Amino acid sequence: MACTWFALAWGEVAGPGQRDGVDARRAARLAAELRCLVCQNQSIADSNAELAVDLRRVIGEQLAQGRSDREIIAFMVERYGDFVLYRPPFKATTLLLWLGPALLLAIGVGVFARTLSVRHERAAPPPLTDEERARARELLGAGTGKEGT
């Protein structure tokens, strides 16, 4: 039932040139690669927002005009920016997006290592003085009955 509804939904926004299965699959694949700008955590294929419906319609129209997948994606990026892509290109404006997770991981590892180091320094008892060592030997020797050994 859900598959039928999905097919009907695509049929409503499909242009006249998109009736064959190849264009329908291309439209579905392209819609899955583009982020819904309203929902942001869904693709335009999954979103029910008006903008997502409009973008699916634009994809269908552009497929009907014979545009390639790259041309359609380039059109969407030109119109909405790199944010519309789930996999934005690696360039200066998306540098933080690509390197941010690694940077956060490195900071987290550094903080964790520093915390362990400080904890280790606090937990380690200070070394015994010569007097304390002598007293310990004296006490240990007296308790075992082997004095002077």
DAWO-V426209 format. One record per residue. RES is the residue in three letters. SS is DSSP state (hx for helix, st for strand, lp for the rest). D_CENTER is the distance of its C-alpha to the mean C-alpha in Angstrom with 2 decimals. Layout:
BEGIN
[[RES SS D_CENTER] [RES SS D_CENTER]]
END
This chain:
BEGIN
[[MET lp 32.39] [ALA hx 28.72] [CYS hx 28.71] [THR hx 31.89] [TRP hx 30.52] [PHE hx 27.50] [ALA hx 30.02] [LEU hx 32.25] [ALA hx 29.54] [TRP hx 28.80] [GLY hx 32.55] [GLU hx 33.07] [VAL hx 30.84] [ALA lp 31.81] [GLY lp 34.16] [PRO hx 37.46] [GLY hx 36.36] [GLN hx 33.41] [ARG lp 35.59] [ASP lp 35.20] [GLY hx 32.53] [VAL hx 31.02] [ASP hx 30.19] [ALA hx 28.90] [ARG hx 26.48] [ARG hx 25.45] [ALA hx 25.00] [ALA hx 22.86] [ARG hx 20.65] [LEU hx 20.38] [ALA hx 19.72] [ALA hx 16.83] [GLU hx 15.26] [LEU st 15.75] [ARG st 13.98] [CYS lp 16.52] [LEU lp 17.20] [VAL lp 18.76] [CYS lp 16.39] [GLN lp 13.13] [ASN lp 11.18] [GLN lp 13.64] [SER st 14.97] [ILE lp 18.53] [ALA lp 19.76] [ASP lp 18.68] [SER lp 19.64] [ASN lp 23.22] [ALA lp 23.15] [GLU hx 26.06] [LEU hx 24.02] [ALA hx 22.13] [VAL hx 25.61] [ASP hx 26.90] [LEU hx 24.16] [ARG hx 24.89] [ARG hx 28.52] [VAL hx 27.96] [ILE hx 26.31] [GLY hx 29.36] [GLU hx 31.75] [GLN hx 30.32] [LEU hx 30.46] [ALA hx 34.03] [GLN lp 34.78] [GLY lp 33.80] [ARG lp 30.80] [SER lp 28.43] [ASP hx 24.73] [ARG hx 24.08] [GLU hx 26.52] [ILE hx 24.97] [ILE hx 21.45] [ALA hx 23.19] [PHE hx 25.07] [MET hx 22.05] [VAL hx 20.39] [GLU hx 23.81] [ARG hx 24.22] [TYR hx 20.86] [GLY lp 19.06] [ASP hx 15.90] [PHE hx 13.89] [VAL hx 15.33] [LEU st 13.48] [TYR lp 10.25] [ARG lp 10.60] [PRO lp 12.39] [PRO lp 14.86] [PHE lp 14.84] [LYS lp 17.44] [ALA hx 18.59] [THR hx 17.26] [THR hx 13.62] [LEU hx 13.98] [LEU hx 12.26] [LEU hx 9.17] [TRP hx 9.19] [LEU hx 10.79] [GLY hx 9.55] [PRO hx 7.33] [ALA hx 10.41] [LEU hx 12.73] [LEU hx 11.72] [LEU hx 12.06] [ALA hx 15.36] [ILE hx 16.59] [GLY hx 16.00] [VAL hx 17.88] [GLY hx 20.54] [VAL hx 21.12] [PHE hx 21.36] [ALA hx 23.80] [ARG hx 25.82] [THR hx 26.11] [LEU hx 27.37] [SER hx 29.77] [VAL hx 31.20] [ARG hx 31.59] [HIS hx 33.34] [GLU hx 35.68] [ARG hx 36.59] [ALA hx 37.23] [ALA lp 39.46] [PRO lp 43.11] [PRO lp 45.22] [PRO lp 47.51] [LEU lp 51.05] [THR lp 53.93] [ASP hx 57.05] [GLU hx 58.92] [GLU hx 56.28] [ARG hx 56.30] [ALA hx 60.08] [ARG hx 60.10] [ALA hx 57.55] [ARG hx 59.75] [GLU hx 62.74] [LEU hx 61.19] [LEU hx 59.83] [GLY hx 63.13] [ALA hx 65.09] [GLY hx 63.08] [THR hx 63.61] [GLY lp 67.30] [LYS lp 66.91] [GLU lp 67.82] [GLY lp 68.10] [THR lp 66.06]]
END
